[in-house]
Amino acid sequence: MPGTAPQTTPKTAIVTGASSGIGYAIACSFAAAGYAVLAAGRNADRLADLASKLPGVATWMGDLATASACNRLVEYCRDLNG
């Protein structure tokens, strides 16, 4: 339709270590920039705190020490974002 801006899907950022420190700050920065954020970390309480402060941020709790855990995180992100 002429004159209509195209609908865009926000970019997605997977942020590991997002339950504290630099990862937390990076998740906040991406959310402020309009990204869809999937915040991953090992501390469920801190991730819940992050999600309560940044509505729309999805969280994933787990330890990414193995390839299978990394694959589960990516699959979860795909499920969230289609």
N, C-alpha and C positions, 0 to 999 in steps of 0.2 A: 504494500500500500504506500503510495508516494507521500512523503512528508511525515511518515511515522518512523520513529527511532526504532532500530532493531532491539529486540529483547535479548538481553545477555544473561548468561549464567555466571554467577560469581566464581572466581578462581578459588580453588581449595588449597589450603595449607595444612599438612600434617606436621604437628610440632611435637617432638619427643622431649621428654624431660620437662613437660609443661606444668608439673605440679609444684615447682618452685624455681627460684633463681632466674637464670637467663632464659630458660625455656618458658617460664611463666611470662616474663616480659615480652618475649618474641610472640607468644600467643596473643597477648594483649595488643601488640603492634599490628599484627595481621588482622585481627578483628576490627581494630580502629580504621584500617585501610579498606575495609569492606570485603575481606576474604571470608569464605566459609572455612571455619577452623575446626579441625579435629585435634584435640589436645590429648596426648598420650602421656601416661606416667604410672608410677607404681603406688602412689598414695591416694586412695579413694577419697578420703576426707578433703585433701587439698584440691583434688580435681573438682569435687562438688562445690568447693568454695569458689574456684575459678568460674565454673559454669553459672553460679548464682550471681557473680559480678558481671559476667559477659553473656547475656541472654543470646541464645542461638549458637553458642559454642558447644559442639558435641565432645564428649569425653570417651576415652577408652583406657581402662586400667589393666596394666599388665607389665611384664618384664620382657624387654625386647632382646634378651641375650641369645635367642635362637632364631634361626631362619624361619621356623614354623610360626613362631610368635609374630615375626615381621609380616609374614604372609597373611596371618589372621587380621592384623591391623589394616593392611591394604584392602583385604576383602570387606572388612567392616566399613571402610571409607567408601568403597564402591557401592555397597548396599545403601549407605546414607545418601549418596549423591547420584545414584542411578548410573 
